Each structure stands twice: as C-alpha cells, then as structure tokens.
Amino acid sequence: MSGSFPTTPKPSSIKITGINPTLVSLTHSLKRQARNRGGQRWLIEAGYPAMTRSEFAPLWAFVNAQQGQYNTFTYKPPIYKDTSGTATGTLLVNGGDSAGDSNITCDGLTGTLKAGDFVKFAGHDKVYTLTADATTSLAIEPPLMSAVADNETVTYNDVPFTMAFQDDKQELSMGVDQLVGFSIKLVEVV
C-alpha cells in the first residue's frame, strides 16, 4: 500500500456505488431466476472544482505515483467517512463471528450508528455498510468475507477504504483560464 489519498483539495462531488454481481435470466415462461455471485465492492467517483496548477500539483503527483491501477492506497470519502448517528466510544466485536455472518454482536458503544453508515473491522480490508440502525448488534452488507475475532476494533468514523484507480489512464484538462479540471474513479481492493 502506498499511503493515503490527499485530503486537499476536496472534491466538489462524490458518487459511491455498491457493485453486487448477480446473474439474472428469464425462463421461457418468463420466470425470473437470479443468483448472487457472492462478492461486493465499492466504486467511488469524485469530481474536483477548477484548481490552479499549484493547487492541483500535489494531487497530480500522488495520482501518478500510483502507477495506474498498480498501487493501492487508503481513501476516506468526504462526508461519508463518518457515522451519521450519535455514536461515541470504542466499538469492539463481542465474541467473534464467522465468515458469512451478517449480524455482528458488539459492545463499547454509546449512542447509535445509522443505517447506511460504513464500518470496517480491524483485520479486514473490506468496508461494510449497516442495513439498520445499531447500538450493540451490527446488521451488515455484504456478509463478513472472513471471520472477526473477539474484541476486534470496529471503525465507524474516518473509515478508510482500500482503493486503487479503476483505470491505468489518468488525465487532467486545462481551460483557457488556466484552471485544471480533474476527476477520479476508484475501485475497492479486498
């Protein structure tokens, strides 16, 4: 991993997409058959406001150091990186859970996490989302990709996504006003 994505300049827009590969077909009688392929990952797109060359330079340097899709890094999406609830305290897994579980028992939290919040377990690169408000029991999607241990820390603020660029090609545009336009597409790496 090659560090953290720069926090400045801040993007002016962000789009987070959950990718859940599903195979769907219709029978001759038009009955729908669906099968989940058992994976999930996040795609994050961010657009930046027009910047001067000097404002843009540190971002451009980081982007090029990633060597296209080769390197991975942490990215904390503005606004969405923190809980929308009132949670405080150190959230810990209570008892441990197996891969495939989607309801994780925890303790150490005061307040509430909200449905739609992101969480990350200390031993995982994967980021999960809450499907219901939570205090001591986390309903997550997707189900755990690997087991979590008793007292494993759960991050719910400043949630770091492990990402790589979606493409090997990164480009900037510069207008006649000499301001740089830039956008990124990142994909979660687990």
Phi, psi and omega in degrees: 000143186245043173098200183246143177297139181302140180272346174230143358290158180274144177292154177267344176212151179216142179226126179245126182240131173269124181257117180235092183299123180227136175263124182233135175218160177245136177282173178300331179272010177069022172281137181273132174239130181228143178221127177280133181279356172084024177223162176204143171206167184256142171244128179239127175243136179223136175248143183250149175291163177302134184232155171286164180300320181290326176293324184280332188308313180296323177295314180297321179296315179298313182303314181290331178292343181283348179056056180068233181274359191294305185274158174245159183203168176265145179223128178248102184296126179306149180071310185276353184285344183244157177297149173267000180267200184250016187297139171219163178103175178264112181275125182234144173294136181250101175101341181086152180216155184269160173305138181097344178288145178234007175230107189252123179277132183225169173213172177095007185253138169247133182094197188230140166269151185251149174306135182097347176292152174265146174223156178218132179273145187306322183269013185238149167272339184287139173256135181248160176241146178279136179259359177205156173303149187215149170231304181239352180229118182264115171269114188243158172221134356287173174300158181309132177280332175211164185297153171244145184266159174303136180068016173290133182288140177246119178274130178232352171237147185055045182292118181269120174274136173271115191231165169218162175292144181287340186224157176282343185258125175238135182222152176244160173232145180232127180274176179295339176281002179064027174258142185268134171254141185204145173215160181228154170230120182242149177233139181294140178244121180234000000 
